[in-house]
Amino acid sequence: MKATKIEFRFRVVIMVAVIFLGFWAPWIEPWASRASIAERIPVLEWLALELSRHGLLSFTAASPVVIVCAALIAAKSAALRIWGTAYLGPGTVNSSR
């Protein structure tokens, strides 16, 4: 399986978009304004607040749980990226163009 020309050409843009949407989280602001939170908060903090608001965990317990889950997802993503790079091969990953 080879990457298409568009995927290869815009690979950096695609990665930046995924990181930007994942960490900036523009979809949280409408919820935050309805909840009368005056400023935007990071996604990890918002998730911990939601867990505590729903009574699943206290905020002090939810914060480390959310951070560990995020770290596990990041590690799995890195492993998937490495596997994908190895699977596609050096001819696709390192273009001679």
N, C-alpha and C positions, 0 to 999 in steps of 0.2 A: 504494500500500500504506500503510495507516494502522496505527498502533499500537492495540492493543486497550485497552479501559478499564483492565484489570488491569495491562497493561504500562506504561501511562502513569502510573497511580496509584502503582505500586510501583517506578518507574524508579530512584529513589535507593537503595532497599533492594537492588534487583538489582545495581546498580553496586557498592555497598559489599560485598555478598556475594562478587562476583567478585574484587574487590581483596583482601578479607580472606583468601579461600581461596588466592589466588595468592601473596600475600606471607607469610602466616603459615604456610601449609603444614602443617596438623595431621597429614597422613598420613606425614610424615617421622619423627615421634617414635617409633613402633613400630620402624621400621628402625634408628633411631639407638640405641635402648636395646639392641637385639640386637647391635649393633656395638660395644657398650660405650663409647659416647660419653656422657659424664656430663650434658651439657646440650644443649638444642636449639640448632641452628645455622641461620643464614639459608639460604634456598633456593639462592641463587647460590653460596654457599660450599659447600653440600652437593653441588651439581652439579659444581663444580670438583674436589672431593674424589673424587667417583665417576669422573670422567674420568681422574684420576691413578691411582686405585686399579685401574682396568681396564687401565692402561698405554697409554691412547690419547694422553695428553699429560702433561707434567709439571704439577705444581700451579701453578707460576709462569707457565706458558704457558696453562693451562686457565682461570685466573681472568679474564684480559682477554678471552679468547674467549667465555666465558659472559656477561660483562658486555656485550660488543658484541652478541651474539645477543639478549640481553634488551632492549637499547636498540632494536634493529631491530624486534623484535616489538612493543614499545611504540609506536614510530613508525607501524608498519603499523596497529596498533589505533586510534591517534589519527586516522589518515587514513580508516579505515573508519567511525569515529564521525562525522567531519565529513561524509563522503559520505552516511551514513545520515540525518543531520540534514537535509542539503540535499534528499535524495530524499523524505523524509516531508513536508517543507514546514513553513512557520511555523505553520500551523493546528494541527498535531499537536505540534510541539516546544514552542510557546508557547501553552498553553491559555488561553482567555479566562475559564475558570471560577475 
